[in-house]
Amino acid sequence: MPSHPFKVANFRAYWLARLSLTLAQYAMLLIIGWQTYNLARDGGMSVGEASGQLALIGLLQFVPLFLLTPFTGLAADRFDRRNLGRLTVLLQTLCAGTLAFFTWQDAISLPVLYSVAVFLGVARAFSGPAFSALAPNLVPAAILPNAIALSSIAWQVGMIVGPAVGGYLYVFAPALPYVAAVVLFLLSLVALTFIGHVPRGAPRSTGRPIHQIREGLAYVYQNKMVLGSITLDLFAVFLAGATALFPVFARDILEVGSRGLSQLAMAPAIGAALTALWFSFSPLKNNVGPKMLASVGVFGLATIVFGLSTWMPLSLAMLVIVGAADMFSVYIRQSLIQLHTPDDKRGRVSAVSQMTISASNEFGDFFSGSLAFIIGPVAAVVVGGAGAIVTVLAYTGLFPVLRTTKTFDPPEDVLDKPEEVTNEKASEGA
C-alpha cells in the first residue's frame, strides 16, 4: 500500500490538473477586474462608480454558480467526475482564448468582460464539486487525510498565486495572462486524461433527483461540523474580501499602477506558499478547530490594517499575513468537510461548499464593490475586516463543536449516522 498520495499515479495527475486549473482561473480573474476598473475610470467614471463595475463582475459570476449549485453537486455524485472536469476545463479554455483575442486586438470592452464572466460562472459551478469530490476516490483510506490536505493546498495555492502570475504577466503584455491561462487550462485537461479508472462506492440514494438534492442539503444542515466549517468561511471572506478592490488600491490609493497591482497580488501568495510548505513538513494534528477560528480572526485583523495603510511595504506585509491565515483556515476547513462526509454525498456537499466559496468570493466581490461605492474603498475594507472578527466571536458560541474539535478524525459512526452524532455533539457543546 502506498505511504503517500504522490506515490499514486492517479492522484499525481489529479493534483497537477487542479493546481493548473486554479492558477489559470485566478490569473484571469485578477486581469478581468483590472481591465474592468480601468475601462470604467478611463471612460469618465468616478472611483466609486468604477468600484461598482467590479461589483457587477462579481455578481455576474455568482448568479450562475448560485442557481446551478444544487444540480452540479448531483451531477458530481451521479456521473463520471473526470468527464465533468474535462468539460468544464474545455469551456474555461474557450473563455481565456476569447479574452486573449480581444485584448490582443485592443478591442476589449465591458460587454465582452461581462459576457465571459457569466460563462466562467457556469464552468466553475460544475468544476468545483467534480474536482473536490474526486480526490478522496483516488487513494487508499489510510492516506486519505494527506490527500485531502494536498488537494486543498493545490486549490488554495492556485487561488492565491494565480493573481500574482496574472499581474506580473500583464506588465509585459496585456494579453499574456490570458495566453498563459489557455496553456494552463490545456495542461489541466491533459493531466485529467491520465487519471485512470476511479473506483467509487455504490450510491446509497436512488430517489428522484430533487430528493437527492434535498438529501445533500439536509446532510450539511444536520452535520454541525460541516455546516459550521462551510459557513464560517462564507461570512468571514464575504465581509473581508479585499482582493476585489486591489485595482482601486493600486491605481487610486497606493498609486502604484499595474506593477504594484502584481505585487499586491503576489503578497498573499507568499503567505499562502510559506504556510503550505510548513504543512507539507509538519501536518497539523491537534486543536484544529480552535486554530481554524483563530486564523480567521488574524485574517480579519490583517485586512483592517491593510485597508488603513497608505504605505506600500506595510500593505504588502499585511497581505502576506492575510494569505497565510487564509491558507491555514482552508487547510483545516476542507479536511474537516471531506472527512466528515460519506463518499456518496461528497459531490453534493462539495457543491454546497462551492456555493459558499462563491458567495464569499464572487458575491463578496459584489458586496465589497457595492460597499466601496457607498462609503469608499478604505472604509469598505476596514468594515469588512471587523466583520470577519465579529463572525469568529459569534461562531465560537453558535458552533461549539468547532472550538472543541481537537483532531481531523470524525467519530467512528459519524459517516453512517450524521444526524444522531452531530446533534448529540452539538447538545454536549451547548
N, C-alpha and C positions, 0 to 999 in steps of 0.2 A: 504494500500500500504506500502511495507517495506521502512524503512527510511535509510537503509544502505545495500550495496551489500552483506555483510556477513550474512545478515538475509535471503538471498535467497539460498536455498539448492543447486541449480544447480551451482550458482556462487562459493559457498564454495568448491564444488568438482572440479570445473574448476581451481580455484586458487591453490589448492593443487597439481593438476595434472601439471600445468605449472611450479610451483616452483620446484617440484621434477624432472621434465624433464630437466629443465635448470641447476639445481645443478649437475645432472648426466652428462650432456653434457660437461660442462666446467671443471668438475673434471677430466674427461677423457682427454680432450684436453691438459691440462697442462702436464699430465704424458706422453702423446704421444710425446709432444715436448721435455720433459726432456729425455725420453728414446732415441729419435732420435738423440739428440745432443750428449749424452754420447756414444752411439754406434759409431757415427761418429768420436768423439775425441779418443775413445779407439782404433778405427781402424786405427789411424795414421793421421787423417785429422787435418789441422790447425784450429785455431779459425774461420777464415774467411770461410774456406771450410765447416766446420760444421754448421756455420750460414746459408750457402747456402742450407743445407739439411732441416733446419727449413723453409726456403723459399719454398722448394719443397712441404713440408707437407701442407703449406697454399694454394699453388696453386692447389694441388690435391683435396682439399675440395671445393675450389672456383669454379672450372670449371663446375662440375655438377650443382651446385647452379645457376650459371650464365646461363647455357644452358637450364635448366628446369624451371626457374622462370616464364616465361610467361604462361606456361601450368599449373604450380602448383597454380598460382593465379586463373586461370579459374576453376580449379578443386575445389578450396575452395568456389567459387561462385555457382557452379552447383551441387555439391554433398554434402552429409551429412558431415559437418565439424568434427563431433565427430568420425565418422568412419575413416576419413583420419588421424586424430590424433592418433587413436589406431594403425593403420597400421604402421605409422612412428615410434611410440614408440616401437613396437614389433621389427622392423628392428634394431633400435639402441640397444635394449636389446641383440640381437644376436651379434652385434659388440662388446659390452662390454664383453660378455661372451667369445668371441674368444680371445680378448686381455688378459683377466684374465687367460685363459687356457695356452696360450703361455708363459706368464710371470711366471706363477706358475711352468711350466716345464723348466724354464730357457732357452727357445727356441725362445724368441722374437728376431726379426730381422728387418732390414729396409724394406725388401719387404712386410712383414706382416703389418707393420705400414702404409706403403704407400697404401696397398690394403684396409685396414679398413678405412683409411681417405677418400677414394673415396665413399665407401658405406655410411659413415656418411654424406658426402656432399649431396648425393641423398636423404637420410632420412630428413635432415634438410631443404632441398629445399621445401618439401611438408608440414613439420610440422609447419614452421613459419607462412605462410599465414593462415593455418587452425586454429591454436591457436589464432592468433591475431584477425582474423575476427569473431571468435566465441564469444568472451567476450561481445560485445555490444548486442548480441541476448539474453542474459541471465537475464537482469534486466530491470525494467521499465525505461522509458526515463528520468524521474526526477532524478534518481541517476546514470545515465549513466556516467557522468564525474568522479564520485568517482570510478566506476567500472573500467573505462579505466586506471585511475591512479593506482589502486591496481593491475591491470593486468600488467602494465608496471613495477611496483615495484617488483612483483614476478619474472619477467624476468630479471630485472637488478640485483636484489639481488642474484638470482641464478647464473647469469653470472659472478659475482664478488666473491661471497662466494664459489662457486663451486671449483675454482682452489685452494683456501685455504684448503678446505676439502681434495682434492686430494693430495696436497702437504704434509699435516700432516700425512695422512694415509700411504703414500709411505714410510715415515720414519720407520714405524713399519713393513711393509711388502710390497714389490714392487707390488704384485698382488692385495693388499687390495683396492686401489682406484677403480679398475675395478669391484671388487666384490660389493663394495658399489654402484657403478653406476648401476649394474644389479638390486640391491634391489630398488634403487630409480626409475628406469625405470618401474619396476613392480608396485611400489606404484602409479606412474603416470597412468599406464594402469588401475589399479583397480579404481582409482578416476574417470577416464573418463567413466567407466561403470555406475557410479552413477549419471551421468548427464542425466536427463530425456528428454522428448520431448522439442525441442527448436523451438519456433515459428520464422518464417522468412517471410519477405515481398516477394511478388511475383516478380520474375525477370523482370526488365524493358527491358532488351536486349534479343532478341530472334534470332539474326542473327547467321551466321556461327561462329564457334569457333575463327577463325583467326580475324574476325571482332570484336568479343567481347574482344579479347586480345588487339587489336589496340585501342579499345574504352577505356580500362582501362589505357593504357599508355598515351592516349591523355588527359584524365582527370587529370593525375598527372602533365602533362606539362602545362595545361591551368590554373590550380589552383596554383597560385604563392605561397600561404601559404604552401600548401602541398609540392610543388616542392622545395621551399627554405628550409623547415624543413628537408626533406629527404636528400638532397644533402649536407647540412651543416655538418651533421654527416659523410657523405661519405668522404668528403675531410679532415675534421679535424682528425678523428680517423684513416683514411687511412695513413695520414702523421705521426701522433704522436702515433702509436701503439707500445709502449714499451714492452707490456706484452709478445710478441712473443720472445723477447730477454732475458727474465728472466733467462732461463737456462745458457746463456752466462754470464750474470752478476753474477749469483750465483756461477758458477764454476770458472770463469777466471778473473773477475774484482773485485768483493767484496770478493771472496774466502770464501764463507760461506756454500758451499755444499748443500745437499738436505734439511737439516733442514732450512737453510737460504732461500732456494727456497720457502719453505712453508710459511715463514714469509713475503717474498716479495709478494706472492700471497694473504696473509691474509690482508696486509695493505690496498689495495684498497677496500677490503670487509668491513673493519671497517668504512672507509669514506662513503661508499655507505649505509651501515646499519644505521649509525647515521643520514644521510640525509633522508633516508626513514622513520625512526622513527619520525623525525621532521615533515615531510609532513603528517604523519598519525594523528598528533595532530594539525597541523597548515597548512592546504592545501593552496597552492599558488593561489592567485586570481588576483593580479594586476601586470601590467607591465611584462607580461610573455615573450613577445618577446625580449625586451632588456635584461632581466635577462638570457634568454637562450644564447644569444650571449656572454654575459659577462662570463657565466660559461664555455663556450668553450674556451675563452681566458685564463681563470685561468687554465683549463686543459692543454693547451699548455705550459704555463709558468712553471707549476709544473713538466711537463715532461722534460723540459730543465734542470732544477735543478737536477732532478733525474739522467739524463744522465751524468752530470758533477761530481756528488758526488762519492767519494770513501769511505765515512763513512756510515756504515750501518744505524745508527739512523736517519741521515739526509735523506737517501734514503727511509727509511720506512715512514718518515713524509711526504715526497713529494708524495709518492704513496697513502697515506691516502687522501691527497688533490685531487689527480687525481681521486680516486674513488668517492669522494663527488661531485666533479664538473661534472663527467660523469653521476652520478645518477640525479643530478639537471637538466642537459640538456635532458636526456632521458625522465624524468617525463613530462617535458613541451612538448617535440617534439612528443612523442607518443599520448599525449592527443590532441594536435592540429591536428595531422594527422587523428585520428579516428573521432573527432568531426566535421571536415571539409569534411568528405567523406560520401556519402549516403551508406546505407547498401548493396544495390545490387552491389556496386563496392568495398566494403571493402576488399574482398578476393584478387582482382587484385591489388588494391593499397597497401595492406599489402605485397603482393608478391614483388612489386617494392621496398617497404621499406626493405623487407628481403634481396633483392639483393644488396641494397646499404649497409646494415649492413654487409652482407657477403663480399662485396667489401672492406669495411673499416676494417673488422676483418681478414678474411681468406686471401683475396688478399692483405690486408695491411700487414699481416704476411709475405707474399711473398715479398712485397716491402721492408719491414724492414730487412728481412734476406738478400735480394739481396744487399741492400744499405750497410749493415754491411760487406758483403763480399767485397765490392768495397772500402769503406772508413773507415771501422772499426765500431764496435758496439756503442762506445761512440758518435762518430760524427753522426752516423745514428740517434740516439735518439735525439740529440740536434737539428739537422736539421729538424727532424720531428716535434718537439715541436714548433720551429719557424714557420714552415709551417702552423700549426694549428692557430697560432696568425694571420698570414697573411690572412688566409681564413676568419677569423672573420671580419677583416677590409674590405676585398673585399665584403663580403656578406652584410655588412651594407649599401653599395652603390648599389649592384646588386639587392637586395631584400628588398626594403624599407618597405614592408609590415611586415617584421619580427621585425624591430625596432619600428614600430608604433603600433603593436598589444598589447593591454592592458589586455584583458581577454581571456579565452578559448572559450567563446561563439562566434560561427560563425554568420554572418549576417543572418537575417531570411530567405532570399531566396538563400543563397549560395549553399545549397544542391540540390536545384532544377535547378538553373541556374549558375553553377560554372563558365562557360566561361565568362558571362557578368560581374558577380560580381567581380571575381578576376582580370580580365583585367582592370575593372574600378578602383579598389583599387590600382592596380599597377601603373596606369597612374596618380592617385592622389598623390601617394607617390613620384613618379618621379618629 
